[in-house]
Amino acid sequence: MKNTKQRQLVLIMVNNSYNHINANEVYLESKKINSNISLGTVYRNLNYLVESRIIRRLKMFDNTDRFDKNIVRSHIICNKYGKIGDVYYEYIEALPILKIIMY
């Protein structure tokens, strides 16, 4: 598949997000830049980017998907509020109790 302007826009939205953005949020942010982009286009491009290992899909407990940059780190998810936080490996080394849970 070729690299389209829509795909680049979707990638930029995911890579510039610090909130583990969902597909609808990608769509709404993308519409601000390209009013012609459709929700279907966003979903197709998110799936392509995940399958190509350019971004990561995070499956939530409520069976929704969130998307994140493809960098090495783990995530901690709050069961009560559904919030996601990043856990970087250098911090795991400093916290032995998390080390047991994460590995």
ChimeraX attribute file (.defattr): number of C-alpha atoms within 10 A of each C-alpha:
attribute: neighborCount
match mode: 1-to-1
recipient: residues
	/A:1	4
	/A:2	5
	/A:3	8
	/A:4	10
	/A:5	10
	/A:6	17
	/A:7	18
	/A:8	12
	/A:9	21
	/A:10	24
	/A:11	21
	/A:12	14
	/A:13	20
	/A:14	25
	/A:15	17
	/A:16	13
	/A:17	14
	/A:18	12
	/A:19	14
	/A:20	21
	/A:21	20
	/A:22	17
	/A:23	19
	/A:24	13
	/A:25	15
	/A:26	23
	/A:27	23
	/A:28	17
	/A:29	16
	/A:30	21
	/A:31	15
	/A:32	10
	/A:33	10
	/A:34	14
	/A:35	11
	/A:36	11
	/A:37	17
	/A:38	14
	/A:39	16
	/A:40	11
	/A:41	15
	/A:42	22
	/A:43	16
	/A:44	11
	/A:45	20
	/A:46	24
	/A:47	15
	/A:48	15
	/A:49	20
	/A:50	16
	/A:51	12
	/A:52	10
	/A:53	12
	/A:54	15
	/A:55	20
	/A:56	21
	/A:57	21
	/A:58	17
	/A:59	11
	/A:60	15
	/A:61	12
	/A:62	8
	/A:63	8
	/A:64	11
	/A:65	15
	/A:66	20
	/A:67	24
	/A:68	22
	/A:69	20
	/A:70	15
	/A:71	10
	/A:72	8
	/A:73	11
	/A:74	13
	/A:75	12
	/A:76	12
	/A:77	14
	/A:78	12
	/A:79	11
	/A:80	7
	/A:81	7
	/A:82	12
	/A:83	12
	/A:84	16
	/A:85	14
	/A:86	13
	/A:87	15
	/A:88	13
	/A:89	13
	/A:90	9
	/A:91	11
	/A:92	17
	/A:93	11
	/A:94	10
	/A:95	10
	/A:96	11
	/A:97	10
	/A:98	13
	/A:99	13
	/A:100	9
	/A:101	8
	/A:102	13
	/A:103	6
